[in-house]
Amino acid sequence: MAGGHYPFRGVVCFLSTIFVFTIVVLNWQSSSPNLPEANHPVIYGKAWEKAVKKSCKVRPGGRHVVLVTGAAGFVGFHVSQALKRRGDGLIGLDNFNDYYPVTLKRARAALLEKEGVMVINADLNDRKLLEALFKLVKFTHVMNLAAQAGVRYAVHKPMTYVHSNVAGFVSLLEECKNANPKPAVVYASSSSVYGLNTKVPFSEEDATDHPASLYAATKKANEMLAHTYNHIWGLSLTGLRFFTVYGPWGRPDMAYFSFTRNIVENKPISIFQGPGGVELSRDFTYIDDVVKGCLASIDTAEQSLQGPPRGNPPPPFRIFNLGNTNPVPVSEFVSILEKHLKMKAIRNYVDMPATGDVPITHANVSRARDELGYEPVTELYTGLKHFVKWYKKFFLTEEFKGTIDLGNYKPF
Ligand SMILES: O=C(O)[C@H]1O[C@H](OP(=O)(O)OP(=O)(O)OC[C@H]2O[C@@H](n3ccc(=O)[nH]c3=O)[C@H](O)[C@@H]2O)[C@H](O)[C@@H](O)[C@H]1O
């Protein structure tokens, strides 16, 4: 009797497997970031290849040929501009995801295009595109600044972090280790890897195995993946732990930008407080200082081992803090914004949400100072002055108002 049921059970089993598989695939797709169409129809075409080569041409004063990922992002935009201006050849890559308004990313990319930097619309997981690029161009360096950014958003969309920061990074490293020549790789890590560390200032030797957010965990994963590719394949890998970078052309999801918008529009701002009403402090770091650290990392990186490692020691595996060394409480930073805007903020002090913020970040930059000549010189007062000037120009003057449309965007 039991034997008579087996074929039926087989069919049910088969159907349930298909069902589960479909659910998994649908789930995965719905958790992937919303990406606009990549500009693929033109890849491999002669005109496309010519444009790529033109963008990568080294000019007088330049030395390197760099692939900059996340070029339409905040840090990527500034690094690309700086590389181009000093004569390096480069190509930008960006997936233009809609985590914050794409209009801002497009405006940054348009400026880069004007300066002769081509920005390709593609995702790090697009192996076909990466393969075509590495075949076409002998990159000396890769600067990986593409990431799903934001500490708090990770609670809502964890899979987009896995997609960009983990899978995307591995996809890029795979191409780098297959490339000929193998480029040196510099990549963005984050101050958030220090997580629940209580010792300040944070030094690179400190433990980083207690991340407080999924974002931090993916950045820590980057460092560990980087170590593996350095160890097995001899890739030259340098990780940069950025500390709350701010400045013109910045990110509207970050506090300095969203607070400015709200102050200007007479809307309240929420200032987070830790347990017992403790103020949160950040080692806010100005973009120009960070760009100098990025360029110095490229310039000082040793070459990757070429060919199979064959027991040769890998180039140094490097990690640097790029901070300002001067943490400032968030309410003090709001007071500086008020001065520059000549407006009062409507302040709401609220308990910090349980989304992964840490009480304080504070960088010890001795290592970066010694090995990169890194020296942060921009005080928060001056840096925010530059930001407010830029904000007023693009969002409040008749001439530029509307060129970057942020719509009703509100950060998480
Ligand atoms: O160094 C990093 O590795 C990270 O820096 C940045 O994260 P954060 O330091 O969290 O910056 P940001 O959002 O500007 O909040 C600043 C302060 O305002 C507080 N904050 C924030 C929002 C709010 O509504 N209220 C508030 O008090 C908030 O609690 C915090 O104390 C990058 O976003 C991140 O991608 C990563 O690069």
The ligand as an SDF file (V2000), in Angstrom:
LIG
                    3D

 37 39  0  0  0  0  0  0  0  0999 V2000
   32.5200   56.8410    9.1840 O   0  0  0  0  0  0  0  0  0  0  0  0
   31.9080   55.9740    8.5890 C   0  0  0  0  0  0  0  0  0  0  0  0
   32.4010   54.9230    8.3190 O   0  0  0  0  0  0  0  0  0  0  0  0
   30.4920   56.1880    8.2060 C   0  0  0  0  0  0  0  0  0  0  0  0
   30.2390   57.5860    8.1720 O   0  0  0  0  0  0  0  0  0  0  0  0
   28.9210   57.9370    7.9130 C   0  0  0  0  0  0  0  0  0  0  0  0
   28.0690   57.4090    8.9230 O   0  0  0  0  0  0  0  0  0  0  0  0
   27.6710   58.3220   10.1640 P   0  0  0  0  0  0  0  0  0  0  0  0
   28.8550   58.6430   10.9880 O   0  0  0  0  0  0  0  0  0  0  0  0
   26.5230   57.6380   10.8150 O   0  0  0  0  0  0  0  0  0  0  0  0
   27.2410   59.6840    9.4240 O   0  0  0  0  0  0  0  0  0  0  0  0
   25.8880   60.5110    9.4440 P   0  0  0  0  0  0  0  0  0  0  0  0
   24.7690   59.7000    8.9480 O   0  0  0  0  0  0  0  0  0  0  0  0
   26.1670   61.7910    8.7650 O   0  0  0  0  0  0  0  0  0  0  0  0
   25.6720   60.7950   10.9870 O   0  0  0  0  0  0  0  0  0  0  0  0
   26.5520   61.6430   11.7150 C   0  0  0  0  0  0  0  0  0  0  0  0
   26.1180   61.7090   13.1550 C   0  0  0  0  0  0  0  0  0  0  0  0
   24.8250   62.3050   13.2300 O   0  0  0  0  0  0  0  0  0  0  0  0
   23.9490   61.4620   13.9470 C   0  0  0  0  0  0  0  0  0  0  0  0
   22.6030   61.6110   13.3830 N   0  0  0  0  0  0  0  0  0  0  0  0
   22.3220   61.2000   12.1440 C   0  0  0  0  0  0  0  0  0  0  0  0
   21.0830   61.3540   11.6010 C   0  0  0  0  0  0  0  0  0  0  0  0
   20.0710   61.9560   12.3860 C   0  0  0  0  0  0  0  0  0  0  0  0
   18.9240   62.1360   11.9610 O   0  0  0  0  0  0  0  0  0  0  0  0
   20.3870   62.3740   13.6280 N   0  0  0  0  0  0  0  0  0  0  0  0
   21.6200   62.2270   14.1600 C   0  0  0  0  0  0  0  0  0  0  0  0
   21.8680   62.6220   15.3010 O   0  0  0  0  0  0  0  0  0  0  0  0
   24.5120   60.0640   13.7820 C   0  0  0  0  0  0  0  0  0  0  0  0
   24.0900   59.2260   14.8370 O   0  0  0  0  0  0  0  0  0  0  0  0
   25.9920   60.3420   13.8140 C   0  0  0  0  0  0  0  0  0  0  0  0
   26.4370   60.4270   15.1380 O   0  0  0  0  0  0  0  0  0  0  0  0
   28.4840   57.3710    6.5800 C   0  0  0  0  0  0  0  0  0  0  0  0
   27.1020   57.6270    6.3680 O   0  0  0  0  0  0  0  0  0  0  0  0
   28.7410   55.9060    6.4690 C   0  0  0  0  0  0  0  0  0  0  0  0
   28.4730   55.5070    5.1240 O   0  0  0  0  0  0  0  0  0  0  0  0
   30.1470   55.5550    6.8750 C   0  0  0  0  0  0  0  0  0  0  0  0
   31.0310   55.9280    5.8780 O   0  0  0  0  0  0  0  0  0  0  0  0
  1  2  2  0
  2  3  1  0
  2  4  1  0
  4  5  1  0
  4 36  1  0
  5  6  1  0
  6  7  1  0
  6 32  1  0
  7  8  1  0
  8  9  2  0
  8 10  1  0
  8 11  1  0
 11 12  1  0
 12 13  2  0
 12 14  1  0
 12 15  1  0
 15 16  1  0
 16 17  1  0
 17 18  1  0
 17 30  1  0
 18 19  1  0
 19 20  1  0
 19 28  1  0
 20 21  1  0
 20 26  1  0
 21 22  2  0
 22 23  1  0
 23 24  2  0
 23 25  1  0
 25 26  1  0
 26 27  2  0
 28 29  1  0
 28 30  1  0
 30 31  1  0
 32 33  1  0
 32 34  1  0
 34 35  1  0
 34 36  1  0
 36 37  1  0
M  END
$$$$
